[in-house]
Amino acid sequence: MEVLVVKKLIQKSLILSIITTLFFSLFINVSNFAHAETDSLNIEAEGAILIEASTGKILYEKNADKMLGIASMTKMMTEYLLLEAIADKKVTWDQQYNVSEYVYKISQNRSLSNVPLRADGTYSVQELYEAMAIYSANGATIALAEVIAGSETNFVKMMNEKGAELGLEDYKFVNSTGLNNRDLIGMHPGGTGAEDENEMTARATARLSYHLLKDFPEILDTASIPKKKFREGTDDEIDMSNWNWMLPGLVYQHPDVDGIKTGSTDYAGFGFTGTAEREGVRYITVVLKTNSYKARFDETRKMLDYALGNYSFEELYPENYQIKNEESLSVIKGKEKEVEVHTKTPITVLVKRGENAKDVYTSKYTVDKDTVTKDGKLTAPVKKGSKVGTFEVVNSGGLNLGYITSEGQKSMQSDVVTAEKVEKANWFVLMMRGIGGFFGNIWSSAADGIKGLF
């Protein structure tokens, strides 16, 4: 008897053990699948992110909120502030700059990326900008900071203020170049430490580049130049080769890459903010702290090839789309008693190859409470194209990492507007409607009474 009991206990124990093993095996596999889905690219960098440039939709991220050194990718902020100053007519491209002692000393250090500037030299903003954007020239960058703000100390304040304005959230700017402050030979900006260095997260870096490309797309006209001569035809002529070696014609060329900025210091490692466009769709990538010059381009290539080869835009809802069961609205006091409504603009969505857009996105309609009454009516007169609500699509399936800015979801929206105008009916029409309504109510009441008799 005891033997049978023991056997049964052993059998139950074995069954329980098998079930437990299968359960945890399944759990581990699901966990691994989830991890593989979110880090399927296996990007070998301390921080990384991939976004679509027009909407800011995030397609991949890894440690995207970890503060890391950004080195010369800092110069994207310097470029932003320069292009903004140009747009505001505070600075001109042909404006001349006289070299300060600080800029002269930094520019003469050829262990840093530089074009040597003469102590008694005069240089145009255009020349300095090209040296910064193509060759990452540090002396030229500080010169531009002085042109814009009078001093690098003042410029760093502008950088941090602009960071807040652009919603970067996690960032620290201590100089205009991205060098470690120790390289500034004791002349680093006031209020910063002698060993300080600029830092941002991959998310903040992508947000900065998103705004840079959105607000000043002309940045790519210069960022995409693989080689150029500084002061060509003069005694000061220097060959400038773009440090972005993914540009066509350079060592690690990629046919679709046209920007933006590399960076490397001992602290930051090797980083790169890249961008590429194919068939009208642009992507932005950021890798922070890779372990070699080549690695930053290899990891960028993984992300770009993944995006360029797997995603495309699809029109989910066309312009003038009428939402089911919301095709029209009643109009109070109008010549017509109702008016048709439809979407104002088409809604296109980014879809991965093999996905059905309608399986990935759901839609919702929100009525404009300032225009439409509580019982869902408009009051005449109504103009054609009057906004009556908002129609938007929301990512509900697949991997949804959101957008790089809070404005991203707006790219998935369309105003719902009136298809025609509705004029207010004149007093006679309104009176006759009132009379008709009055007798109609009497007739309805009488009919109800008769029905009650029988």
Backbone torsions as a table, in degrees:
resi	resn	phi	psi	omega
1	MET	NA	-47.0	180.0
2	GLU	-63.3	-35.8	179.0
3	VAL	-63.1	-44.0	178.4
4	LEU	-61.9	-42.9	178.9
5	VAL	-60.9	-44.4	-179.8
6	VAL	-62.7	-43.3	179.1
7	LYS	-60.0	-44.1	179.4
8	LYS	-62.6	-40.5	178.9
9	LEU	-64.2	-39.9	179.9
10	ILE	-65.3	-42.6	179.5
11	GLN	-61.6	-45.7	179.1
12	LYS	-61.3	-40.8	-179.5
13	SER	-63.6	-42.1	179.3
14	LEU	-65.2	-43.9	179.1
15	ILE	-60.6	-45.4	179.3
16	LEU	-61.1	-41.0	-179.6
17	SER	-64.2	-42.8	179.5
18	ILE	-63.5	-45.3	-180.0
19	ILE	-61.0	-44.3	-179.7
20	THR	-62.5	-43.2	179.9
21	THR	-63.0	-43.8	179.4
22	LEU	-64.0	-40.1	-178.9
23	PHE	-62.3	-50.8	-178.4
24	PHE	-68.3	-32.3	176.0
25	SER	-62.7	-43.8	177.9
26	LEU	-63.5	-43.2	-179.6
27	PHE	-61.3	-44.0	-179.4
28	ILE	-64.5	-41.6	179.8
29	ASN	-63.5	-41.8	177.4
30	VAL	-62.8	-43.0	179.1
31	SER	-62.6	-43.0	179.7
32	ASN	-64.9	-37.0	178.3
33	PHE	-63.6	-44.3	179.3
34	ALA	-62.2	-41.5	180.0
35	HIS	-66.6	-41.2	179.8
36	ALA	-63.3	-35.3	-179.3
37	GLU	-68.5	-38.3	-177.4
38	THR	-86.0	-20.6	178.9
39	ASP	-132.3	42.0	-176.0
40	SER	-66.7	-21.0	-177.2
41	LEU	-84.7	-15.5	178.1
42	ASN	51.5	55.0	-178.7
43	ILE	-75.8	123.4	-178.0
44	GLU	-92.2	79.7	178.1
45	ALA	-153.1	155.4	179.6
46	GLU	-67.3	-34.1	177.8
47	GLY	-144.8	144.3	-178.9
48	ALA	-158.2	155.0	176.7
49	ILE	-158.7	150.3	178.5
50	LEU	-133.4	126.7	179.5
51	ILE	-134.4	156.2	169.6
52	GLU	-84.9	134.3	-165.3
53	ALA	-75.9	-31.6	-175.7
54	SER	-78.1	-36.4	-178.4
55	THR	-102.5	-21.6	-174.6
56	GLY	78.5	15.0	179.8
57	LYS	-66.5	130.2	-178.2
58	ILE	-87.3	127.3	-178.9
59	LEU	-106.5	-19.4	-179.4
60	TYR	-162.1	145.1	172.9
61	GLU	-153.5	151.1	176.3
62	LYS	-145.3	121.3	-178.1
63	ASN	46.0	43.3	-172.0
64	ALA	-68.2	-14.9	-178.0
65	ASP	-112.1	19.0	177.7
66	LYS	-90.9	125.3	178.9
67	MET	-70.4	125.2	-178.0
68	LEU	-141.6	161.9	176.1
69	GLY	-66.8	144.1	-179.0
70	ILE	-116.1	-9.7	177.0
71	ALA	49.9	-133.9	-173.0
72	SER	-73.0	-4.7	170.4
73	MET	-63.5	-16.2	170.4
74	THR	-49.7	-36.7	-173.9
75	LYS	-61.6	-15.4	174.4
76	MET	-64.4	-35.7	176.6
77	MET	-70.8	-40.1	176.7
78	THR	-61.7	-41.4	177.2
79	GLU	-63.0	-42.2	-179.7
80	TYR	-59.3	-48.5	-176.8
81	LEU	-67.3	-34.5	176.8
82	LEU	-67.2	-48.8	-178.4
83	LEU	-64.5	-32.7	175.5
84	GLU	-66.7	-42.8	178.5
85	ALA	-64.5	-37.4	176.2
86	ILE	-64.0	-46.2	-179.2
87	ALA	-62.6	-35.3	-179.8
88	ASP	-84.9	2.9	179.1
89	LYS	62.0	27.8	174.9
90	LYS	-87.3	-21.2	179.4
91	VAL	-138.5	147.4	176.2
92	THR	-120.8	156.6	-177.2
93	TRP	-64.7	-32.9	-178.1
94	ASP	-92.1	5.5	177.7
95	GLN	-61.1	138.1	-175.7
96	GLN	-96.9	145.7	-178.9
97	TYR	-124.6	130.7	174.9
98	ASN	-96.5	127.9	-170.1
99	VAL	-67.7	127.0	175.7
100	SER	-82.7	164.1	179.0
101	GLU	-60.2	-41.8	179.6
102	TYR	-59.1	-51.0	-178.9
103	VAL	-64.0	-40.4	179.4
104	TYR	-58.5	-49.0	-176.5
105	LYS	-64.1	-43.5	179.6
106	ILE	-65.6	-42.3	-175.6
107	SER	-67.1	-21.2	-179.6
108	GLN	-82.0	-9.0	-178.4
109	ASN	-83.5	99.7	-176.7
110	ARG	-81.4	-3.4	171.7
111	SER	-75.6	-16.5	171.8
112	LEU	-99.6	164.1	175.5
113	SER	-72.2	120.0	-173.9
114	ASN	-158.0	153.0	159.0
115	VAL	-110.3	121.3	-177.9
116	PRO	-61.8	131.0	178.8
117	LEU	-108.6	138.2	-180.0
118	ARG	-72.0	143.0	179.2
119	ALA	-60.9	-34.2	-179.4
120	ASP	-103.0	15.8	-175.1
121	GLY	-82.5	159.1	174.3
122	THR	-127.2	130.2	-173.6
123	TYR	-131.7	145.6	177.9
124	SER	-81.1	156.5	176.0
125	VAL	-59.3	-37.6	179.1
126	GLN	-59.8	-45.6	179.2
127	GLU	-61.8	-45.6	-177.9
128	LEU	-65.2	-39.8	179.6
129	TYR	-63.6	-44.7	179.4
130	GLU	-64.0	-38.9	178.3
131	ALA	-63.5	-37.2	178.9
132	MET	-72.7	-48.1	-172.7
133	ALA	-73.3	-34.5	-177.6
134	ILE	-91.2	-48.5	-170.8
135	TYR	-106.5	1.3	-179.8
136	SER	55.8	36.6	-176.8
137	ALA	-66.0	121.3	-173.3
138	ASN	-76.2	-41.3	177.1
139	GLY	-61.5	-43.0	178.6
140	ALA	-62.3	-34.9	179.5
141	THR	-66.2	-45.7	178.4
142	ILE	-63.7	-36.7	177.3
143	ALA	-59.2	-43.7	178.6
144	LEU	-65.0	-37.5	176.7
145	ALA	-60.1	-39.8	179.2
146	GLU	-69.7	-36.4	177.1
147	VAL	-61.1	-44.4	-174.3
148	ILE	-76.9	-42.1	-170.2
149	ALA	-121.1	-1.8	-179.8
150	GLY	90.3	-34.2	177.3
151	SER	-154.7	158.5	178.1
152	GLU	-67.3	-31.8	177.3
153	THR	-58.8	-48.3	177.8
154	ASN	-64.8	-36.3	-178.2
155	PHE	-66.0	-38.8	179.0
156	VAL	-62.4	-36.4	175.8
157	LYS	-62.2	-42.2	178.1
158	MET	-63.2	-39.1	179.8
159	MET	-61.0	-46.8	-178.6
160	ASN	-69.4	-35.7	176.5
161	GLU	-66.7	-41.1	178.8
162	LYS	-67.2	-34.8	176.2
163	GLY	-58.4	-43.5	178.0
164	ALA	-65.5	-41.4	-179.2
165	GLU	-62.8	-36.7	-179.6
166	LEU	-84.7	-1.7	176.9
167	GLY	73.2	34.3	-177.2
168	LEU	-69.5	-29.5	175.5
169	GLU	70.5	-63.5	-175.7
170	ASP	-111.7	101.1	-177.4
171	TYR	-164.7	159.4	174.3
172	LYS	-151.3	115.4	176.4
173	PHE	-107.0	126.2	178.2
174	VAL	-120.1	-10.5	173.9
175	ASN	-157.8	172.6	-173.7
176	SER	-86.9	-13.3	-169.6
177	THR	-102.6	-35.0	-172.6
178	GLY	100.9	-2.7	174.3
179	LEU	-67.5	160.7	167.2
180	ASN	-72.6	141.4	-177.1
181	ASN	-57.4	-23.6	179.0
182	ARG	-63.7	-25.3	179.5
183	ASP	-76.2	-8.3	-177.7
184	LEU	-93.2	17.4	172.3
185	ILE	41.8	50.4	174.5
186	GLY	79.5	3.1	-178.4
187	MET	-110.3	22.6	-178.3
188	HIS	-64.1	157.9	-176.3
189	PRO	-55.9	143.4	178.7
190	GLY	-60.6	142.7	179.7
191	GLY	85.8	1.4	177.6
192	THR	-115.8	157.2	-177.3
193	GLY	-83.0	155.3	-176.7
194	ALA	-65.3	-20.8	-179.3
195	GLU	-116.2	13.9	-177.6
196	ASP	-71.7	156.5	176.7
197	GLU	-148.1	150.3	-178.1
198	ASN	-68.6	141.9	-179.6
199	GLU	-137.5	147.6	170.4
200	MET	-153.9	166.8	170.4
201	THR	-88.4	164.8	175.2
202	ALA	-61.3	-36.9	179.7
203	ARG	-64.1	-46.3	-179.8
204	ALA	-65.3	-38.2	179.1
205	THR	-64.3	-41.8	177.3
206	ALA	-65.3	-37.5	179.3
207	ARG	-64.9	-41.2	177.6
208	LEU	-62.6	-47.1	-178.9
209	SER	-67.6	-33.7	175.4
210	TYR	-59.0	-48.5	179.7
211	HIS	-68.1	-37.7	179.2
212	LEU	-60.4	-47.2	-180.0
213	LEU	-71.1	-35.0	-178.3
214	LYS	-72.0	-43.4	-176.1
215	ASP	-84.8	-31.3	-176.8
216	PHE	-137.4	68.7	-177.9
217	PRO	-60.9	-19.3	178.7
218	GLU	-65.1	-11.2	176.6
219	ILE	-53.3	-32.7	-175.5
220	LEU	-73.1	-20.9	177.3
221	ASP	-59.2	-34.9	-179.8
222	THR	-96.1	-41.5	-178.1
223	ALA	-61.2	-24.3	-176.7
224	SER	-88.9	-0.8	-179.7
225	ILE	-77.3	116.3	-177.2
226	PRO	-72.9	-37.5	-177.5
227	LYS	-147.5	143.2	176.7
228	LYS	-157.3	154.2	177.4
229	LYS	-97.0	131.1	175.2
230	PHE	-84.3	128.2	-179.5
231	ARG	54.3	49.1	-177.8
232	GLU	-57.1	136.3	177.6
233	GLY	85.2	4.4	178.3
234	THR	-115.6	174.2	177.0
235	ASP	-66.7	-17.4	-177.7
236	ASP	-96.4	11.7	-176.8
237	GLU	-60.5	131.7	179.2
238	ILE	-136.9	135.7	174.9
239	ASP	-74.9	127.0	176.1
240	MET	-111.7	116.8	174.1
241	SER	-106.7	129.0	-177.1
242	ASN	-62.1	133.3	179.1
243	TRP	-72.2	-11.8	174.1
244	ASN	-81.9	91.0	-174.4
245	TRP	-79.9	8.8	173.0
246	MET	-90.3	-5.5	177.9
247	LEU	-66.4	144.5	177.5
248	PRO	-52.8	132.3	-179.8
249	GLY	97.5	-11.3	179.4
250	LEU	-105.0	-179.0	-165.6
251	VAL	-56.2	-48.6	-176.6
252	TYR	-109.9	42.2	-171.0
253	GLN	-54.1	144.4	173.4
254	HIS	-130.4	130.5	-171.1
255	PRO	-61.9	-21.9	-174.8
256	ASP	-106.1	-3.9	-175.9
257	VAL	-80.7	134.7	177.2
258	ASP	-139.8	18.6	176.9
259	GLY	173.3	-177.6	6.5
260	ILE	-124.0	-56.2	-171.4
261	LYS	-154.1	134.1	173.6
262	THR	-95.6	172.0	174.5
263	GLY	-167.3	142.1	174.6
264	SER	-157.8	135.4	169.0
265	THR	-143.9	171.5	176.7
266	ASP	-59.1	-39.8	-177.7
267	TYR	-74.4	-44.5	-173.6
268	ALA	-80.9	-17.9	-171.5
269	GLY	69.8	-149.0	-178.0
270	PHE	-110.7	119.5	-179.2
271	GLY	-125.2	166.0	-179.4
272	PHE	-161.0	131.5	168.1
273	THR	-106.5	110.6	-176.1
274	GLY	-111.1	162.4	173.7
275	THR	-149.7	147.5	179.5
276	ALA	-149.0	150.8	180.0
277	GLU	-132.1	137.3	174.9
278	ARG	-142.6	130.2	178.4
279	GLU	51.9	40.8	174.5
280	GLY	81.3	0.7	179.1
281	VAL	-112.1	125.6	-176.5
282	ARG	-111.6	144.7	176.7
283	TYR	-126.3	153.4	176.8
284	ILE	-123.9	135.4	177.7
285	THR	-125.2	150.9	173.1
286	VAL	-135.8	129.7	168.2
287	VAL	-125.1	131.8	179.1
288	LEU	-118.3	134.3	174.5
289	LYS	58.0	63.6	165.6
290	THR	-87.2	172.5	-170.7
291	ASN	-98.9	2.8	177.3
292	SER	-159.0	164.6	178.0
293	TYR	-57.0	-46.3	-178.0
294	LYS	-69.9	-37.3	-174.7
295	ALA	-58.1	-38.7	-177.8
296	ARG	-62.9	-31.7	177.9
297	PHE	-79.8	-36.7	176.9
298	ASP	-61.2	-44.8	-178.1
299	GLU	-70.5	-35.4	175.5
300	THR	-64.0	-42.8	179.7
301	ARG	-58.4	-41.3	178.7
302	LYS	-55.8	-47.8	-176.7
303	MET	-69.4	-44.4	-178.5
304	LEU	-64.7	-45.0	-179.7
305	ASP	-64.5	-36.5	176.4
306	TYR	-61.6	-47.4	-177.5
307	ALA	-70.8	-49.1	-176.7
308	LEU	-64.0	-30.9	-176.7
309	GLY	-91.7	-12.6	-171.9
310	ASN	-122.5	-14.5	-175.0
311	TYR	-119.5	149.8	174.3
312	SER	-156.0	161.2	177.4
313	PHE	-88.6	142.7	179.0
314	GLU	-133.3	134.6	177.1
315	GLU	-76.3	113.8	-177.7
316	LEU	-88.1	-39.4	177.9
317	TYR	-135.3	127.8	-176.9
318	PRO	-77.9	169.3	170.2
319	GLU	-60.7	145.5	179.9
320	ASN	66.8	24.0	177.2
321	TYR	-71.0	134.2	177.8
322	GLN	-102.4	121.7	-177.1
323	ILE	-71.3	134.2	-177.9
324	LYS	-57.4	131.2	-179.5
325	ASN	68.6	8.6	177.9
326	GLU	-132.7	34.3	-172.9
327	GLU	-74.7	-20.6	-177.4
328	SER	-151.6	164.9	175.9
329	LEU	-129.3	144.0	174.9
330	SER	-71.2	147.7	-179.1
331	VAL	-121.5	124.7	178.6
332	ILE	-83.8	131.4	175.3
333	LYS	63.5	25.8	179.1
334	GLY	-99.5	159.9	174.7
335	LYS	-61.3	-38.2	172.1
336	GLU	-104.1	147.3	-175.8
337	LYS	-83.2	-12.6	176.7
338	GLU	-153.1	164.3	179.8
339	VAL	-138.8	140.5	177.7
340	GLU	-75.2	149.2	177.6
341	VAL	-129.7	152.4	179.2
342	HIS	-157.0	172.0	179.1
343	THR	-73.3	148.5	-177.5
344	LYS	-83.3	-37.8	-176.5
345	THR	-131.2	157.1	175.6
346	PRO	-71.3	158.5	174.4
347	ILE	-117.4	117.7	177.2
348	THR	-109.4	147.1	-176.6
349	VAL	-130.4	152.0	176.9
350	LEU	-85.0	124.5	-175.0
351	VAL	-127.3	137.5	176.4
352	LYS	-80.2	145.7	-179.5
353	ARG	-53.9	131.3	179.6
354	GLY	93.3	-11.5	179.1
355	GLU	-88.3	145.9	170.2
356	ASN	-93.9	119.9	-174.4
357	ALA	-54.8	-37.0	-177.0
358	LYS	-76.0	-12.2	172.6
359	ASP	-85.5	-21.6	-175.5
360	VAL	-96.0	-30.4	-175.9
361	TYR	-119.4	139.9	171.8
362	THR	-114.5	161.3	-177.2
363	SER	-119.3	156.8	173.9
364	LYS	-148.6	150.7	-177.4
365	TYR	-120.8	129.2	179.4
366	THR	-120.5	126.3	-178.9
367	VAL	-78.6	142.0	176.0
368	ASP	-79.1	107.5	-174.6
369	LYS	-69.2	-19.3	178.6
370	ASP	-78.4	-17.2	-176.9
371	THR	-110.4	-38.5	-175.2
372	VAL	-101.3	135.6	-179.6
373	THR	-69.9	168.8	-178.7
374	LYS	-59.8	-30.7	179.4
375	ASP	-94.5	18.6	170.9
376	GLY	77.1	39.7	-179.3
377	LYS	-128.4	158.7	173.1
378	LEU	-106.5	156.8	178.2
379	THR	-113.1	125.6	-180.0
380	ALA	-67.7	151.2	1.7
381	PRO	-78.8	151.9	179.8
382	VAL	-123.9	127.2	178.4
383	LYS	-81.7	149.4	172.6
384	LYS	-64.8	134.7	179.9
385	GLY	85.0	10.8	177.6
386	SER	-69.3	133.1	-179.6
387	LYS	-74.0	129.8	179.5
388	VAL	-120.7	-7.0	-179.8
389	GLY	177.6	-174.9	-179.8
390	THR	-131.8	131.4	176.7
391	PHE	-112.3	127.1	-179.1
392	GLU	-140.4	155.9	175.2
393	VAL	-111.7	146.7	-175.6
394	VAL	-127.6	135.8	177.3
395	ASN	-67.8	119.0	-176.2
396	SER	-122.8	-2.8	-178.8
397	GLY	-139.9	167.8	180.0
398	GLY	70.2	-161.5	-178.9
399	LEU	-85.6	116.7	-177.7
400	ASN	-118.0	102.1	-178.7
401	LEU	-102.2	5.3	176.5
402	GLY	81.9	-154.7	-175.0
403	TYR	-127.3	158.5	-176.9
404	ILE	-74.4	-21.8	175.3
405	THR	-130.9	162.5	179.3
406	SER	-68.8	-16.6	-179.8
407	GLU	-82.5	-9.0	-173.4
408	GLY	-56.2	-41.8	-177.1
409	GLN	-62.5	-24.0	-179.3
410	LYS	-65.4	-22.1	177.0
411	SER	-69.3	-13.1	-178.1
412	MET	-103.3	18.4	-175.8
413	GLN	-121.0	156.8	170.9
414	SER	-141.0	139.3	172.0
415	ASP	-66.6	143.5	171.1
416	VAL	-100.1	124.3	-172.0
417	VAL	-129.3	164.2	177.7
418	THR	-75.1	140.3	-177.0
419	ALA	-80.4	-25.9	-179.0
420	GLU	-140.9	165.0	173.8
421	LYS	-85.3	153.2	175.5
422	VAL	-130.3	114.9	179.2
423	GLU	-81.1	157.6	178.7
424	LYS	-73.9	135.2	178.4
425	ALA	-68.8	149.6	179.4
426	ASN	-76.6	171.2	-172.4
427	TRP	-61.3	-34.5	-177.1
428	PHE	-67.3	-44.2	179.3
429	VAL	-62.4	-43.1	-179.8
430	LEU	-64.5	-38.4	179.2
431	MET	-64.8	-44.6	-179.1
432	MET	-64.5	-37.4	176.1
433	ARG	-63.5	-38.3	179.8
434	GLY	-65.3	-42.8	178.7
435	ILE	-64.0	-46.0	179.0
436	GLY	-59.1	-40.2	179.2
437	GLY	-66.8	-38.6	-179.8
438	PHE	-62.6	-50.7	-179.7
439	PHE	-68.7	-32.0	176.6
440	GLY	-61.9	-40.4	179.0
441	ASN	-67.0	-39.9	177.9
442	ILE	-61.8	-47.5	-179.5
443	TRP	-60.3	-42.0	179.4
444	SER	-62.9	-41.0	-179.9
445	SER	-65.8	-41.8	179.6
446	ALA	-63.7	-42.9	-179.8
447	ALA	-63.3	-39.4	178.7
448	ASP	-65.1	-35.9	-179.9
449	GLY	-68.2	-40.1	179.4
450	ILE	-64.7	-42.5	178.4
451	LYS	-59.3	-34.0	-178.2
452	GLY	-69.6	-29.5	179.8
453	LEU	-70.4	-33.3	-176.9
454	PHE	-103.0	NA	NA
